[in-house]
Amino acid sequence: MALDYYASGAWDEVTLRENRAGFEQIKLRPRMLVDVSQRDLSTQILDQSLPIPILVAPMAFQCLANPEGELATARAAAEVGAIMVLSTMSTKPLEAVALAGKQSQQKQEATSEIKNPSWFQLYVHRDRTLTRRLVERAEAAGFSALCLTVDAPVLGCRERDRRNQFTLPVGMELANLATMTGLEIPKTAGESGLLSYFAQQIDPALTWRDLEWLQSITTLPVLVKGILRGDDALKALDHGAKGIIVSNHGGRQLDSAIASIDALPEVVAAVGNHLPVLIDGGIRRGTDVLKALALGASAVLVGRPVLWGLAVAGVAGVRHVLQLLRDELDIAMALSGCTKVKDIDSSLVKIKD
Ligand code: HOC
């Protein structure tokens, strides 16, 4: 049940596969005879210095992979210098996750430039008081940005979850919400317990005005996650977004939605001069990170590989996955003639017709 929940996409999982296929169709055009003996993978986003242009994507219910759940991911991410985006639907409380990240970061001299190693992903509840309270808690706990998910007015239909009648095992809860609402994912769901919980709690009436509202109740920058079109990116900019995350929710929402990497150029063309544009969906290798940066992304978010690392070996597993990606990006940059992230430009890629 847990593996199916993490691995699955919506309906026929076309978008899930396309996210990978999109990257595979992009070929690299490396530059030769550049002195690449010194390389620097650091970058800047929203006035934050990042040692690597790789973040951990928000993923729900990480205790399904390891008893330490989000605490382990936060520790490993901070050790490697990757910002972790914590899901509203975490199985450890946001305050504890923020603390775990900070404590781990304080031990790491190399990554001490990150002001705060965690961002918070937000679903907006029908009850706005609840959302406001969550935002206040995230701010108080020291999260340094909010990512508003906009591609889930309703939950996508993941048939594997329905077949499994997905629910959280006894003893595991929505750690940020259960204490505030007393509500849990139904333990005896007819289909997927997620579907019923989501339909009951998350507001399908969200509009661009709510983005303005959200930005008005917080001092944190709000990034909009789930954008696949240039015109939507422009609307996000007009309504106060401080960044865009190009995403189709890992293929878990609208099946047949365009692959994230295929949507990236249009979004970058629309707002790339004004806002940082990040991307998730299908990033499995350092060369994928290079391709995304070449097409104008400021950074990438990695999801499922982190969960696989977490499931195999907890903190060590997540650290290993992030280090692999970092080292692969380093090698890919060297082999492409790039010494720093700013050297990675669109001339490095060729998209097959
Ligand atoms: C209880 C509601 O974004 C996913 C996540 C979390 C969904 C919310 C579940 O599974 O895609």
Residues whose N, C-alpha, C, O or C-beta is under 5 A from the ligand:
A	BS01	HOC	A60 M89 L194 Y197 F198 R252
